[in-house]
């Protein structure tokens, strides 16, 4: 667990993590940009974004930035395991409460 974007990117790079679950609110106003920077530094990491914002534009921006999964904070207890399973299996997944379920690309 890290507390800021710099620690996230440094730790993910140094530890060569397979999966990162990132809260969009980790940075002030730059969550999607943080996802892009993490994706650029760690191109093979499986990336799930957690957000309290459920608007389709937020979800779409996170996925376009490189996230393979998206979970609303209010649905973590019910949707996180399905999201992790799908993403680790190579299937993009959006929390059912956020509107999509398993996605196809």
PASEBA-1860 file (N, C-alpha, C; in nm, 3 decimals):
! residues 105
1> XXXXXXXX> 0.085/-0.117/0.000/0.000/0.000/0.000/0.090/0.124/0.000 ~ 0.050/0.220/-0.083/0.125/0.345/-0.090/0.029/0.462/-0.069 ~ 0.087/0.577/-0.039/0.005/0.692/-0.004/0.001/0.801/-0.110 ~ 0.085/0.791/-0.212/0.087/0.897/-0.312/0.134/0.840/-0.445 ~ 0.120/0.922/-0.549/0.152/0.878/-0.684/0.300/0.843/-0.702 ~ 0.388/0.923/-0.647/0.532/0.897/-0.661/0.566/0.760/-0.601 ~ 0.517/0.734/-0.482/0.542/0.604/-0.417/0.482/0.490/-0.497 ~ 0.363/0.512/-0.553/0.299/0.409/-0.635/0.385/0.371/-0.753
9> XXXXXXXX> 0.426/0.469/-0.830/0.502/0.440/-0.951/0.640/0.383/-0.918 ~ 0.707/0.439/-0.818/0.838/0.386/-0.779/0.827/0.242/-0.728 ~ 0.728/0.215/-0.644/0.712/0.081/-0.588/0.672/-0.020/-0.695 ~ 0.579/0.017/-0.781/0.535/-0.074/-0.887/0.651/-0.108/-0.981 ~ 0.734/-0.009/-1.009/0.849/-0.031/-1.097/0.955/-0.119/-1.029 ~ 0.988/-0.084/-0.907/1.092/-0.157/-0.834/1.052/-0.301/-0.804 ~ 0.927/-0.321/-0.767/0.881/-0.455/-0.727/0.830/-0.538/-0.844 ~ 0.817/-0.475/-0.961/0.769/-0.544/-1.080/0.638/-0.617/-1.050
17> XXXXXXXX> 0.540/-0.543/-0.999/0.413/-0.601/-0.956/0.333/-0.653/-1.075 ~ 0.254/-0.756/-1.050/0.168/-0.813/-1.154/0.033/-0.743/-1.159 ~ -0.014/-0.695/-1.042/-0.145/-0.632/-1.033/-0.137/-0.510/-0.942 ~ -0.197/-0.401/-0.987/-0.206/-0.281/-0.904/-0.352/-0.237/-0.899 ~ -0.399/-0.208/-0.778/-0.533/-0.154/-0.759/-0.512/-0.011/-0.713 ~ -0.560/0.084/-0.795/-0.527/0.224/-0.777/-0.655/0.305/-0.756 ~ -0.654/0.388/-0.654/-0.765/0.479/-0.625/-0.744/0.607/-0.705 ~ -0.842/0.645/-0.787/-0.828/0.766/-0.866/-0.809/0.890/-0.780
25> XXXXXXXX> -0.852/0.886/-0.655/-0.837/1.003/-0.569/-0.700/1.011/-0.504 ~ -0.608/0.923/-0.543/-0.473/0.926/-0.487/-0.403/1.058/-0.520 ~ -0.439/1.116/-0.632/-0.387/1.249/-0.667/-0.504/1.345/-0.677 ~ -0.477/1.469/-0.661/-0.584/1.569/-0.668/-0.608/1.609/-0.814 ~ -0.717/1.556/-0.870/-0.757/1.596/-1.005/-0.680/1.531/-1.117 ~ -0.580/1.449/-1.085/-0.500/1.391/-1.192/-0.499/1.240/-1.193 ~ -0.607/1.179/-1.148/-0.612/1.034/-1.137/-0.592/0.962/-1.268 ~ -0.657/1.008/-1.372/-0.644/0.943/-1.502/-0.503/0.963/-1.556
33> XXXXXXXX> -0.446/1.080/-1.536/-0.307/1.104/-1.578/-0.213/1.012/-1.502 ~ -0.242/0.987/-1.374/-0.161/0.894/-1.295/-0.168/0.754/-1.354 ~ -0.285/0.713/-1.399/-0.301/0.581/-1.462/-0.214/0.575/-1.588 ~ -0.215/0.680/-1.666/-0.131/0.684/-1.788/0.019/0.673/-1.753 ~ 0.060/0.747/-1.651/0.202/0.743/-1.612/0.242/0.605/-1.560 ~ 0.154/0.545/-1.481/0.183/0.410/-1.432/0.188/0.311/-1.547 ~ 0.097/0.322/-1.640/0.096/0.232/-1.756/0.224/0.249/-1.838 ~ 0.270/0.373/-1.854/0.393/0.399/-1.930/0.514/0.338/-1.861
41> XXXXXXXX> 0.522/0.348/-1.729/0.637/0.295/-1.654/0.630/0.145/-1.633 ~ 0.510/0.090/-1.626/0.489/-0.053/-1.598/0.391/-0.110/-1.701 ~ 0.435/-0.128/-1.824/0.341/-0.166/-1.930/0.276/-0.303/-1.913 ~ 0.335/-0.390/-1.833/0.277/-0.525/-1.819/0.189/-0.542/-1.696 ~ 0.185/-0.441/-1.609/0.105/-0.453/-1.487/-0.044/-0.458/-1.523 ~ -0.117/-0.546/-1.457/-0.263/-0.548/-1.467/-0.312/-0.439/-1.374 ~ -0.402/-0.355/-1.422/-0.437/-0.234/-1.350/-0.588/-0.223/-1.330 ~ -0.628/-0.213/-1.203/-0.768/-0.194/-1.167/-0.780/-0.057/-1.100
49> XXXXXXXX> -0.876/0.021/-1.145/-0.901/0.152/-1.088/-1.022/0.145/-0.996 ~ -1.010/0.210/-0.881/-1.120/0.224/-0.786/-1.157/0.371/-0.781 ~ -1.287/0.398/-0.785/-1.331/0.538/-0.783/-1.465/0.551/-0.714 ~ -1.487/0.666/-0.655/-1.619/0.695/-0.600/-1.706/0.763/-0.704 ~ -1.648/0.794/-0.819/-1.720/0.859/-0.929/-1.765/0.754/-1.030 ~ -1.895/0.741/-1.048/-1.948/0.637/-1.136/-1.991/0.685/-1.273 ~ -1.963/0.809/-1.305/-2.004/0.861/-1.436/-1.936/0.783/-1.548 ~ -2.010/0.757/-1.656/-1.951/0.684/-1.769/-1.822/0.748/-1.822
57> XXXXXXXX> -1.813/0.881/-1.818/-1.693/0.948/-1.869/-1.570/0.916/-1.785 ~ -1.588/0.901/-1.654/-1.476/0.866/-1.565/-1.431/0.724/-1.595 ~ -1.525/0.634/-1.604/-1.495/0.493/-1.635/-1.424/0.483/-1.769 ~ -1.479/0.549/-1.870/-1.420/0.544/-2.004/-1.279/0.601/-2.004 ~ -1.259/0.714/-1.936/-1.125/0.776/-1.931/-1.024/0.683/-1.864 ~ -1.064/0.618/-1.756/-0.973/0.526/-1.686/-0.935/0.409/-1.776 ~ -1.031/0.354/-1.847/-1.003/0.241/-1.936/-0.917/0.284/-2.055 ~ -0.946/0.399/-2.109/-0.866/0.451/-2.221/-0.723/0.483/-2.177
65> XXXXXXXX> -0.705/0.517/-2.051/-0.571/0.548/-1.998/-0.489/0.423/-1.973 ~ -0.553/0.306/-1.974/-0.477/0.183/-1.959/-0.525/0.089/-1.851 ~ -0.630/0.124/-1.779/-0.683/0.032/-1.677/-0.756/-0.083/-1.746 ~ -0.745/-0.202/-1.687/-0.820/-0.316/-1.738/-0.947/-0.341/-1.658 ~ -0.955/-0.280/-1.539/-1.071/-0.298/-1.455/-1.111/-0.169/-1.388 ~ -1.240/-0.158/-1.353/-1.292/-0.039/-1.289/-1.396/-0.081/-1.186 ~ -1.377/-0.038/-1.061/-1.469/-0.075/-0.953/-1.509/0.052/-0.877 ~ -1.638/0.066/-0.855/-1.685/0.175/-0.771/-1.655/0.142/-0.626
73> XXXXXXXX> -1.617/0.242/-0.549/-1.584/0.218/-0.408/-1.700/0.156/-0.333 ~ -1.822/0.199/-0.364/-1.937/0.144/-0.293/-1.966/-0.002/-0.329 ~ -1.898/-0.054/-0.432/-1.920/-0.191/-0.475/-1.797/-0.280/-0.453 ~ -1.698/-0.231/-0.380/-1.577/-0.310/-0.359/-1.608/-0.446/-0.298 ~ -1.693/-0.449/-0.197/-1.723/-0.576/-0.128/-1.788/-0.678/-0.220 ~ -1.867/-0.632/-0.315/-1.938/-0.726/-0.401/-1.870/-0.752/-0.535 ~ -1.792/-0.656/-0.584/-1.739/-0.667/-0.720/-1.588/-0.683/-0.734 ~ -1.512/-0.658/-0.627/-1.366/-0.659/-0.643/-1.312/-0.797/-0.682
81> XXXXXXXX> -1.358/-0.903/-0.619/-1.304/-1.036/-0.652/-1.331/-1.074/-0.797 ~ -1.451/-1.046/-0.846/-1.482/-1.076/-0.986/-1.395/-0.992/-1.079 ~ -1.370/-0.869/-1.042/-1.286/-0.782/-1.123/-1.142/-0.833/-1.126 ~ -1.088/-0.868/-1.010/-0.951/-0.920/-1.003/-0.940/-1.049/-1.084 ~ -1.035/-1.141/-1.067/-1.031/-1.267/-1.142/-1.032/-1.243/-1.293 ~ -1.121/-1.156/-1.339/-1.130/-1.129/-1.482/-1.003/-1.064/-1.535 ~ -0.954/-0.962/-1.465/-0.835/-0.890/-1.511/-0.712/-0.981/-1.512 ~ -0.695/-1.061/-1.409/-0.580/-1.154/-1.408/-0.590/-1.259/-1.518
89> XXXXXXXX> -0.712/-1.289/-1.560/-0.732/-1.385/-1.670/-0.724/-1.317/-1.807 ~ -0.696/-1.186/-1.807/-0.678/-1.115/-1.933/-0.807/-1.057/-1.991 ~ -0.913/-1.052/-1.909/-1.040/-0.997/-1.957/-1.068/-0.865/-1.886 ~ -1.090/-0.757/-1.962/-1.125/-0.630/-1.898/-1.259/-0.645/-1.826 ~ -1.276/-0.571/-1.716/-1.397/-0.585/-1.636/-1.430/-0.453/-1.569 ~ -1.558/-0.419/-1.575/-1.609/-0.300/-1.507/-1.711/-0.347/-1.405 ~ -1.697/-0.299/-1.285/-1.790/-0.330/-1.177/-1.934/-0.325/-1.227 ~ -2.012/-0.427/-1.195/-2.150/-0.430/-1.242/-2.228/-0.309/-1.195
97> XXXXXXXX> -2.195/-0.257/-1.079/-2.263/-0.137/-1.032/-2.224/-0.015/-1.113 ~ -2.111/-0.021/-1.183/-2.068/0.089/-1.269/-2.128/0.074/-1.408 ~ -2.192/-0.040/-1.433/-2.270/-0.049/-1.555/-2.237/-0.150/-1.660 ~ -2.125/-0.218/-1.657/-2.091/-0.301/-1.772/-2.069/-0.449/-1.743 ~ -2.006/-0.486/-1.633/-1.966/-0.625/-1.615/-1.846/-0.657/-1.703 ~ -1.835/-0.780/-1.746/-1.721/-0.818/-1.829/-1.730/-0.748/-1.964 ~ -1.622/-0.696/-2.009/-1.617/-0.625/-2.138/-1.549/-0.711/-2.241 ~ -1.574/-0.682/-2.364/-1.500/-0.746/-2.472/-1.428/-0.636/-2.548
105> X> -1.309/-0.669/-2.595/-1.233/-0.569/-2.673/-1.215/-0.619/-2.813
END
